């Protein structure tokens, strides 16, 4: 339940805090006074987009605060849990700040909140019915959605729509695959050809091949160099070699080991060096005396290197990068080869279609079962609104071709209406007048609001221009209807009809004052002030004793 709404520098309002009562709250005021400002402010607090024009002229920003009492509201508590937000008190405080630069911010119980989150929570707190609801009646989709909600089969309707969309997605995918089938096969052949070319390179370590090829191509020169190095290290002729000279130095140092620690350390290091040279000598000896490599091995390496150069030129990539690229070709080929053909998807599509048909059939069964009951509810509520002969009926017409089936099912659904005796029922958009549409829209909204679980916490209902197209005794009945609804649910409505306003549990007046800067003022009316406002609404600008007496009579009729 909305407890209070505080406005600061918002549009024509400088500063005001409005307490909202339980039950039926009504907003009145002259045309242009700013009655819709309260609805605009409330809409912003439940996630609607902001407009910098809403900031009062001369102010840097506007602030709106909405305080809700959510005690025993399990739906809201569940929302807070689901969104990982604490709800320590049975209260929700929403703050929305608008900047004159067009930016806006929002807070929920003091913590920043995104607009998407605020809108999600807002649907649980406030249900705003537009003054254009009667135009929505002319759209078949609105009638179907309303019927589903009244029959409490919206989950089944959503499941049917999702099933239809899944079927359509499979069809589009199959069509796309079919249109790309030729290109797909061409691409597969190209990738297979490229991978066949490069297969020998993928089977080896190309860097090692290059290194081995470089060495074997120069093997004779390398063997000669090994022999020359071996000769310098150790030889049997009179030329001095490293091992002979090293032996002499070792002997010199060994002779002085007992005299000097330096010579002792030098001796140790020289012995280590001698051992390493012996090992190097053995390596060079083996290398110098090895047999020449198998010509076939060299030819194999030549072929691999030539292949690498050829493919590198062909694809304008270094051989090492080309091998990495080939791994991507393998992944592409696997994906293309595993992609189902349009023919292979036929079974999936048929199954999806059968799943959709089963749901659509069940949905239609539930709709046709509920429709007569809901029609009677409509008629019962319409007849007191100066439509004593009103008749309503939902008509189901099966679509002629399966290709015409859609997310809403296999049937076209029309709400037929007749207001006059002896006149056949026809679709609303063909015969209903503006006033009749307005009353129908109001009744449908009221039924929708009262159809919810009586034990569940209900969102506040907001009606914008609730009295469009009605007057006189009909307005009286509308007011009584809203007051009755207010016994179990909080309402806020803008009205121009005194008969409606008189039924409210709380009457809010919006007045405009023209001073240095135009300003709107909000007043909660009681007693004589309420009588004067009802008299103005009934009789115009000049308030007389007659119009006041009429206003008092309206209040005295309130039950």
VENBELQUI-V745923 format. One record per pair of residues at least 24 apart in sequence whose ideal C-beta (glycine too) atoms are under 10 Angstrom apart, sorted by the first residue. I is the first residue (numbers start at 0). J is the second residue. D is the distance in whole Angstrom. If there is no record, write none. Layout:
# VENBELQUI-V745923
I,J,D
I,J,D
This chain:
# VENBELQUI-V745923
0,66,10
0,67,6
0,68,5
0,69,8
0,70,9
0,72,9
0,124,9
0,456,8
0,457,9
0,458,9
0,459,7
0,488,9
0,489,5
1,41,7
1,44,9
1,65,7
1,66,7
1,67,6
1,68,8
1,91,10
1,124,8
1,125,7
1,458,10
1,459,5
1,461,9
1,489,7
1,491,7
2,65,9
2,66,5
2,67,6
2,68,5
2,69,10
2,90,8
2,91,10
2,92,10
2,489,10
3,64,8
3,65,8
3,66,5
3,67,9
3,68,10
3,92,10
4,37,7
4,40,6
4,41,6
4,44,8
4,63,7
4,64,7
4,65,5
4,66,8
4,93,10
4,491,10
4,521,9
5,40,9
5,62,8
5,63,7
5,64,4
5,65,8
5,66,8
5,92,10
5,94,9
6,36,8
6,37,8
6,39,10
6,40,6
6,55,9
6,61,8
6,62,8
6,63,6
6,64,8
6,65,10
6,519,9
6,521,8
7,55,9
7,58,9
7,60,9
7,61,6
7,62,4
7,63,8
7,64,8
7,96,9
8,53,10
8,54,6
8,55,4
8,56,9
8,57,9
8,58,4
8,59,8
8,60,7
8,61,5
8,62,7
8,63,10
8,97,9
8,99,9
9,33,10
9,36,7
9,37,10
9,39,8
9,40,6
9,43,9
9,53,6
9,54,7
9,55,6
9,58,9
9,60,10
9,61,4
9,62,8
9,63,6
9,95,10
9,97,8
9,519,9
10,35,9
10,36,5
10,39,7
10,40,8
10,50,10
10,52,8
10,53,5
10,54,8
10,55,6
10,56,9
10,61,8
10,97,10
10,518,10
10,519,7
11,36,7
11,55,7
11,56,9
11,509,9
11,511,7
11,512,9
11,516,9
11,517,6
11,518,6
11,519,4
11,520,9
12,36,6
12,37,9
12,40,8
12,55,7
12,61,9
12,63,10
12,509,9
12,518,7
12,519,5
12,520,8
12,521,7
13,55,7
13,58,9
13,516,8
13,518,6
13,519,9
13,520,9
14,55,10
14,62,10
14,518,10
15,518,10
15,519,9
15,520,7
15,521,5
15,522,10
16,64,8
16,66,10
16,521,9
17,505,10
17,507,7
17,521,5
17,522,10
17,523,8
18,66,10
18,505,9
18,507,10
18,523,7
19,65,9
19,66,9
19,67,10
19,459,8
19,489,7
19,491,7
19,505,7
19,507,8
19,523,10
20,485,9
20,489,8
20,491,10
20,503,9
20,504,5
20,505,4
20,506,10
20,507,9
20,523,9
21,68,9
21,485,8
21,486,9
21,488,9
21,489,6
21,490,10
21,504,7
21,505,9
22,481,10
22,482,8
22,484,9
22,485,4
22,486,7
22,487,9
22,488,8
22,489,7
22,490,7
22,503,8
22,504,4
22,505,7
23,460,9
23,462,10
23,478,8
23,480,10
23,481,5
23,482,5
23,483,9
23,484,7
23,485,3
23,486,9
23,488,9
23,489,8
23,490,5
23,491,8
23,492,7
23,499,9
23,500,10
23,502,7
23,503,5
23,504,5
23,505,8
23,506,10
24,459,9
24,461,9
24,485,8
24,489,7
24,490,6
24,491,5
24,492,7
24,503,6
24,504,7
24,505,5
24,506,8
24,507,6
24,523,9
25,462,9
25,465,9
25,478,9
25,481,8
25,482,10
25,485,10
25,490,8
25,491,8
25,492,5
25,493,8
25,494,6
25,496,10
25,499,7
25,500,5
25,501,9
25,502,8
25,503,4
25,504,9
25,505,7
25,506,6
25,507,7
25,508,10
25,524,10
26,461,10
26,462,10
26,463,10
26,491,7
26,492,7
26,493,5
26,494,7
26,500,9
26,503,9
26,505,10
26,506,8
26,507,5
26,508,8
26,509,6
26,521,9
27,492,10
27,493,8
27,494,6
27,495,7
27,496,9
27,497,8
27,499,9
27,500,5
27,503,9
27,506,7
27,507,7
27,508,6
27,509,7
27,524,8
27,529,10
27,532,6
27,533,8
27,535,9
27,536,6
28,493,9
28,495,9
28,507,9
28,508,6
28,509,4
28,510,6
28,511,8
28,519,8
28,520,10
28,521,9
28,522,9
28,532,8
28,535,10
28,536,10
29,495,10
29,508,10
29,509,8
29,510,8
29,511,7
29,535,8
29,536,9
29,540,9
30,495,8
31,509,10
31,511,7
31,517,10
31,519,10
32,508,8
32,509,5
32,510,6
32,511,5
32,512,10
32,519,6
32,520,9
33,509,5
33,510,9
33,511,6
33,517,9
33,518,9
33,519,4
33,520,9
33,521,9
34,463,9
34,464,9
34,493,5
34,494,9
34,495,9
34,507,9
34,508,9
34,509,5
34,519,9
34,521,10
35,130,9
35,463,7
35,464,9
35,493,7
35,509,9
36,509,7
36,519,6
36,521,9
37,461,9
37,491,8
37,493,8
37,507,8
37,509,8
37,519,10
37,521,8
38,125,10
38,127,7
38,129,10
38,130,10
38,461,6
38,462,9
38,463,6
38,464,10
38,491,8
38,492,10
38,493,7
39,63,9
40,64,9
40,65,8
40,95,8
41,65,7
41,93,10
41,121,9
41,124,9
41,125,6
41,127,8
41,459,8
41,461,7
41,491,8
42,95,10
42,121,8
42,125,8
42,127,6
42,461,9
42,463,10
43,93,9
43,95,5
43,96,10
43,97,7
43,103,8
43,105,9
43,117,9
43,121,10
44,91,10
44,92,10
44,93,5
44,94,8
44,95,5
44,105,8
44,117,8
44,120,10
44,121,7
44,124,9
44,125,8
45,93,8
45,95,9
45,117,7
45,118,7
45,119,10
45,120,7
45,121,3
45,122,7
45,123,9
45,124,6
45,125,5
45,126,10
45,127,8
45,458,9
45,459,10
45,461,10
46,93,9
46,95,9
46,105,8
46,112,9
46,113,9
46,114,6
46,115,8
46,116,8
46,117,4
46,118,3
46,119,7
46,120,8
46,121,4
46,122,8
46,124,10
46,125,10
47,95,9
47,114,9
47,117,9
47,118,8
47,121,8
47,127,9
48,103,8
48,114,7
48,118,10
49,95,7
49,96,9
49,97,5
49,98,9
49,101,8
49,102,8
49,103,4
49,104,9
49,105,9
49,114,9
50,97,8
50,101,8
50,103,9
51,97,7
51,98,7
51,99,5
51,100,7
51,101,4
51,102,8
51,103,9
52,97,9
52,99,9
52,101,9
53,97,6
53,99,9
53,103,9
54,96,10
54,97,5
54,98,7
54,99,4
54,100,9
54,101,9
54,103,10
55,97,10
55,99,9
55,516,8
55,518,9
56,99,9
56,516,7
56,517,9
57,99,9
57,516,7
58,97,10
58,98,10
58,99,7
59,98,7
59,99,6
59,100,9
60,96,6
60,97,6
60,98,5
60,99,6
60,100,9
60,102,9
60,103,9
60,104,9
61,95,9
61,96,7
61,97,5
61,98,8
61,99,8
61,103,9
62,94,7
62,95,7
62,96,5
62,97,8
62,104,10
63,93,8
63,94,7
63,95,5
63,96,8
63,97,8
63,105,10
64,92,7
64,93,7
64,94,5
64,95,8
64,96,10
64,106,9
65,91,8
65,92,8
65,93,5
65,94,8
65,95,8
65,121,9
65,124,8
65,125,9
66,90,7
66,91,7
66,92,5
66,93,8
66,94,10
67,91,4
67,92,8
67,93,8
67,120,10
67,123,10
67,124,6
67,125,9
67,458,10
67,459,8
68,456,10
68,489,10
69,123,9
69,124,8
69,456,7
70,456,9
71,456,7
72,123,8
72,124,9
72,455,9
72,456,4
72,457,9
72,458,10
73,454,10
73,455,8
73,456,7
74,123,5
74,124,10
74,452,10
74,455,6
74,456,6
74,457,9
74,458,9
75,120,7
75,123,5
75,124,7
75,456,7
75,458,9
76,456,9
77,123,9
78,116,9
78,119,7
78,120,6
78,122,10
78,123,6
78,124,10
79,107,9
79,108,9
79,120,8
81,119,9
82,107,9
82,112,9
82,116,6
82,119,8
82,120,8
84,108,8
84,110,7
84,112,8
84,116,8
84,120,9
85,110,9
91,120,8
91,123,10
91,124,7
93,117,7
93,120,8
93,121,8
93,124,8
121,458,9
122,458,7
123,456,8
123,457,10
123,458,6
124,456,10
124,458,6
124,459,7
125,458,5
125,459,5
125,460,8
125,461,6
125,489,9
125,491,9
126,444,9
126,447,9
126,448,7
126,451,10
126,457,8
126,458,5
126,459,7
126,460,5
126,461,7
126,462,10
126,488,9
126,490,10
127,458,9
127,459,9
127,460,8
127,461,4
127,462,8
127,463,7
127,491,9
128,440,8
128,441,9
128,443,10
128,444,5
128,445,9
128,447,9
128,448,9
128,460,7
128,461,7
128,462,5
128,463,7
128,464,10
128,465,8
128,492,9
129,440,10
129,444,10
129,461,9
129,462,9
129,463,6
129,464,9
130,437,9
130,440,9
130,462,8
130,463,4
130,464,4
130,465,8
130,466,10
130,467,6
130,493,8
131,440,9
131,463,9
131,464,9
131,467,9
132,436,9
132,437,9
132,439,9
132,440,4
132,441,8
132,443,8
132,444,6
132,462,9
132,463,9
132,464,10
132,465,10
132,467,9
133,427,9
133,431,9
133,433,7
133,434,9
133,435,9
133,436,4
133,437,5
133,438,9
133,439,7
133,440,4
133,441,9
133,443,10
133,467,7
133,468,8
134,428,10
134,436,8
134,440,9
135,436,10
135,440,7
135,443,9
136,414,8
136,416,10
136,427,6
136,428,8
136,431,8
136,435,10
136,436,6
136,437,9
136,439,6
136,440,6
136,443,7
137,426,9
137,427,7
137,428,4
137,429,10
137,431,9
137,436,8
138,428,9
139,407,9
139,411,7
139,412,7
139,413,7
139,414,9
139,426,9
139,427,10
139,428,9
140,406,10
140,407,7
140,412,10
141,414,10
141,440,10
141,443,9
142,393,8
142,412,6
142,413,7
142,414,5
142,426,9
142,427,8
142,443,9
143,366,8
143,393,9
143,407,5
143,408,8
143,410,9
143,411,9
143,412,5
143,413,10
143,414,9
144,407,9
145,373,9
145,414,9
145,443,6
145,444,9
145,446,9
145,447,7
145,450,10
146,365,10
146,366,6
146,369,7
146,370,7
146,373,6
146,374,10
146,393,6
146,412,7
146,414,8
146,443,10
147,362,8
147,365,9
147,366,7
147,369,9
147,407,9
147,408,10
147,412,10
148,443,10
148,446,10
148,447,6
148,450,7
148,451,9
149,369,7
149,370,9
149,372,9
149,373,5
149,376,8
149,377,9
149,443,8
149,446,7
149,447,7
149,450,6
150,362,10
150,365,6
150,366,6
150,367,10
150,368,8
150,369,3
150,370,8
150,372,8
150,373,7
150,450,9
151,365,9
151,369,8
151,450,7
151,451,9
151,452,9
152,361,9
152,362,7
152,364,10
152,365,5
152,366,7
152,368,10
152,369,7
155,358,7
155,359,10
155,361,7
155,362,5
155,364,10
155,365,6
155,366,9
156,358,9
156,359,10
156,362,6
156,365,9
156,366,9
156,406,9
156,407,7
156,408,8
157,406,9
158,354,10
158,355,10
158,358,6
158,361,9
158,362,8
159,354,10
159,355,7
159,356,10
159,357,9
159,358,4
159,359,5
159,360,9
159,361,8
159,362,5
159,363,9
159,405,10
159,406,7
159,407,8
159,408,6
159,409,10
160,355,10
160,358,9
160,359,10
160,362,9
160,405,9
160,406,4
160,407,7
160,408,9
161,355,9
161,358,9
161,406,8
162,351,7
162,352,9
162,353,10
162,354,5
162,355,4
162,356,9
162,357,8
162,358,5
162,359,8
162,406,9
163,351,9
163,352,9
163,354,10
163,355,5
163,356,10
163,358,8
163,359,8
163,404,7
163,405,7
163,406,4
163,407,8
163,408,9
164,351,10
164,355,9
164,406,6
165,347,10
165,351,6
165,354,8
165,355,8
166,347,10
166,348,7
166,349,10
166,350,9
166,351,4
166,352,6
166,353,9
166,354,8
166,355,5
166,356,9
166,404,9
166,406,10
167,348,10
167,351,9
167,355,9
167,405,9
167,406,9
168,351,9
169,344,7
169,345,10
169,347,6
169,348,5
169,349,10
169,350,9
169,351,5
169,352,9
170,344,9
170,347,10
170,348,6
170,351,8
170,352,9
172,338,10
172,339,9
172,341,9
172,344,7
172,347,9
172,348,9
173,339,8
173,340,9
173,341,5
173,342,9
173,343,9
173,344,4
173,345,8
173,347,8
173,348,6
174,341,7
174,344,10
175,341,9
176,338,7
176,339,7
176,340,7
176,341,5
176,342,9
176,343,9
176,344,7
177,340,8
177,341,4
177,342,9
177,344,9
178,341,9
179,335,10
179,338,9
179,341,10
180,338,10
180,340,7
180,341,7
180,342,10
183,335,6
183,336,9
183,338,7
183,340,9
184,335,9
186,331,8
186,332,9
186,335,6
187,331,9
187,332,6
187,335,5
187,336,7
187,338,10
189,328,9
189,331,10
189,332,9
190,325,10
190,327,10
190,328,5
190,329,8
190,330,10
190,331,6
190,332,4
190,333,10
190,335,7
190,336,9
191,328,9
191,332,7
191,336,9
193,310,9
193,313,9
193,314,8
193,321,10
193,324,9
193,325,7
193,328,6
193,332,9
194,325,6
194,328,6
194,329,7
194,331,10
194,332,7
196,306,8
196,309,9
196,310,6
196,313,8
196,314,10
196,325,9
197,306,8
197,307,9
197,310,6
197,314,9
197,318,9
197,321,7
197,322,7
197,324,9
197,325,5
197,328,8
198,306,10
198,325,9
199,299,10
199,302,8
199,303,6
199,306,6
199,307,9
199,310,10
200,303,7
200,304,10
200,306,6
200,307,6
200,310,7
200,318,7
200,319,10
200,321,8
200,322,6
200,325,8
201,322,7
201,325,6
201,326,8
201,329,9
202,303,9
203,299,10
203,300,10
203,303,7
203,322,10
204,322,10
205,303,8
205,304,9
205,306,10
205,307,6
205,318,6
205,319,6
205,321,9
205,322,6
206,318,9
206,319,7
206,322,10
208,299,9
208,300,6
208,303,5
208,304,7
208,307,8
208,318,10
209,300,9
209,303,9
209,304,7
209,307,8
209,318,8
209,319,9
211,292,9
211,296,9
211,297,9
211,299,10
211,300,6
211,303,10
211,304,10
212,296,10
212,297,8
212,299,9
212,300,4
212,301,7
212,303,8
212,304,5
212,307,10
213,300,9
213,304,9
214,292,9
214,300,10
215,291,9
215,292,5
215,293,10
215,294,10
215,296,7
215,297,5
215,300,6
215,301,9
216,297,7
216,300,8
216,301,9
216,304,9
218,286,9
218,289,8
218,291,7
218,292,6
218,297,9
219,291,7
221,286,7
221,287,9
221,289,10
222,283,10
222,286,6
222,287,5
222,288,8
222,289,7
222,291,8
223,287,8
224,283,9
224,286,9
224,287,9
225,282,8
225,283,4
225,284,8
225,285,9
225,286,4
225,287,4
225,288,9
225,289,9
226,283,8
226,284,9
226,286,9
226,287,4
226,288,8
227,283,9
227,287,9
228,279,8
228,280,9
228,282,10
228,283,5
228,284,10
228,286,9
228,287,8
229,279,9
229,280,6
229,281,10
229,282,9
229,283,4
229,284,6
229,285,10
229,286,9
229,287,6
229,288,9
230,283,9
230,287,10
231,283,10
232,276,6
232,277,9
232,279,7
232,280,5
232,283,7
232,284,10
233,276,8
233,277,9
233,279,10
233,280,5
233,283,10
233,284,9
240,280,10
241,272,10
241,273,10
241,276,6
241,279,10
241,280,9
242,273,8
242,276,6
242,277,8
242,280,8
245,269,7
245,270,10
245,272,7
245,273,6
245,276,7
246,273,8
248,272,9
248,273,10
249,273,7
352,401,8
352,404,9
355,404,8
355,406,9
355,408,9
355,409,9
356,401,9
356,404,8
356,408,10
356,409,8
358,408,9
359,404,7
359,405,9
359,406,9
359,407,9
359,408,5
359,409,5
359,410,8
360,408,9
360,409,7
361,408,10
362,407,9
362,408,5
362,409,9
362,410,9
363,395,7
363,397,9
363,408,6
363,409,6
363,410,6
363,412,9
366,393,8
366,395,7
366,407,10
366,408,8
366,410,8
366,412,7
367,393,8
367,395,6
367,410,9
367,412,10
369,393,9
370,394,9
370,395,8
370,412,8
370,414,9
373,414,10
373,443,10
373,446,8
373,450,9
374,414,8
374,415,9
376,442,9
376,443,10
376,446,6
376,449,10
376,450,9
377,414,8
377,416,9
377,439,8
377,442,6
377,443,7
377,446,7
378,416,10
378,442,10
379,442,9
379,446,10
380,438,9
380,439,9
380,441,9
380,442,4
380,443,9
380,445,7
380,446,7
380,449,10
380,476,10
380,480,8
381,416,9
381,418,9
381,435,9
381,438,6
381,439,7
381,441,10
381,442,6
381,443,10
382,476,10
383,438,10
383,442,10
383,472,10
383,473,9
383,475,10
383,476,5
383,477,9
383,479,9
383,480,8
384,434,9
384,435,9
384,437,9
384,438,5
384,439,9
384,441,8
384,442,7
384,469,7
384,472,9
384,473,5
384,474,9
384,475,10
384,476,5
384,477,7
384,480,8
385,418,9
385,434,8
385,435,9
385,438,8
385,469,8
385,470,9
385,471,8
385,472,7
385,473,4
385,474,10
385,476,8
385,477,10
386,416,10
386,417,10
386,418,5
386,419,9
386,434,9
386,435,7
386,438,7
386,439,9
386,442,10
386,473,9
387,418,9
387,420,9
388,417,8
388,418,6
388,419,6
388,420,5
388,421,9
388,422,9
389,416,7
389,417,7
389,418,6
389,419,9
389,435,8
389,438,9
389,439,9
389,442,10
390,415,8
390,416,7
390,417,5
390,418,8
390,419,9
390,420,9
390,422,9
390,423,10
390,424,6
391,415,7
391,416,6
391,417,8
391,424,8
391,427,9
391,439,8
391,442,10
392,416,8
392,417,9
392,424,6
394,424,8
394,426,9
414,439,9
414,443,9
432,468,8
433,467,8
433,468,5
434,467,8
434,468,4
434,469,6
434,470,9
434,473,8
435,468,8
435,469,10
436,467,9
436,468,7
437,464,9
437,465,9
437,466,8
437,467,5
437,468,3
437,469,6
437,473,10
437,477,10
438,467,10
438,468,7
438,469,6
438,473,7
438,476,9
438,477,8
440,465,10
440,467,8
440,468,9
441,465,7
441,466,9
441,467,9
441,468,9
441,469,8
441,477,7
441,480,8
441,481,9
442,477,9
442,480,8
444,484,10
445,477,9
445,480,6
445,481,8
445,483,9
445,484,6
445,488,10
445,490,10
448,484,7
448,487,10
448,488,6
448,490,9
449,483,9
449,484,7
449,487,8
449,488,8
451,488,9
453,487,7
453,488,10
456,488,10
457,487,8
457,488,5
457,489,8
458,488,8
458,489,9
459,488,8
459,489,5
459,490,7
459,491,7
460,484,7
460,485,9
460,488,6
460,489,7
460,490,5
460,491,7
460,492,8
461,489,9
461,490,8
461,491,5
461,492,7
461,493,9
462,490,7
462,491,7
462,492,4
462,493,7
462,494,8
462,499,10
463,491,9
463,492,8
463,493,6
463,494,10
464,492,9
464,493,6
464,494,8
464,495,8
465,490,9
465,491,10
465,492,4
465,493,7
465,494,5
465,495,9
465,496,8
465,499,7
466,492,8
466,493,9
466,494,5
466,495,6
466,496,4
466,497,10
466,498,9
466,499,5
466,500,9
467,494,10
467,495,9
467,496,10
469,494,10
469,495,10
469,496,7
469,498,9
469,499,8
470,495,9
470,496,7
470,498,8
470,499,10
471,496,9
471,498,7
472,498,8
473,498,8
473,499,10
474,498,4
474,499,5
474,500,9
474,501,10
474,502,10
475,499,8
475,501,8
475,502,8
475,553,8
475,556,8
476,502,10
477,502,8
478,502,3
478,503,8
478,553,9
478,556,9
478,557,8
479,556,9
479,557,8
479,558,8
482,557,7
482,558,8
483,558,9
494,536,8
495,536,7
496,533,10
496,536,7
496,537,9
497,532,8
497,533,5
497,534,8
497,535,8
497,536,4
497,537,4
497,538,9
497,546,9
497,549,8
497,550,7
497,553,6
497,554,10
498,533,9
498,536,9
498,537,8
498,553,6
498,556,9
499,536,9
499,553,10
500,524,9
500,529,8
500,532,7
500,533,6
500,536,6
500,537,10
500,550,10
500,553,8
500,554,10
501,529,8
501,530,10
501,532,10
501,533,6
501,536,9
501,537,10
501,550,7
501,551,10
501,552,9
501,553,4
501,554,5
501,555,9
501,556,7
501,557,6
502,553,8
502,554,9
502,556,9
502,557,6
502,558,9
503,529,9
503,557,9
504,557,9
505,529,10
506,532,7
506,533,8
506,554,10
508,532,6
508,535,10
526,554,10
527,551,10
529,554,7
530,554,7
